[in-house]
Amino acid sequence: MSSPNNVVIDGVVYVPQHEIKPLSDELTQDVLKQLVSMRYFNEQHKMKRQAWDIINKISPSVAKLSEEDAYKLFHQED
């Protein structure tokens, strides 16, 4: 499977590696707290940043990607 974001060196395809932290009780509680607050306060103008904060807590390497690159990482075409 080729992608415009792949790097090929000597015929070997290199793709970005991303770590997704295991959902510990503490991380799960923190993420759920933020999600519940987003729904409760319903501040649409803040939700994009709040969603990024949650992604950053779970996987900082994914959060560093631009939104378009992160979207493509998880929604690759078959």
C-alpha positions, 0 to 999 in steps of 0.5 A: 500500500503506497501513500504520499506520506511514505518515505522509501529508502532503498526500496524499504517503505518507512512510515511514521510510528506513533505510540498510543498510551494504554488507558490507565485508570488515571488517564481514563478518568482524566479523558472522561472528565474532559469529555463530560465537561465538553458536553456539559458546557457545550462551548462549541468554540472551544471543542476543537482545542479540547479534543486536541488536548484529549488526543495529546493526553492519549498520544502526543505523537499523533497530536503533533501531526497536522489535522489532515495528516492525523486524519489520513493516518487513521482513515487510510483508503483501501 
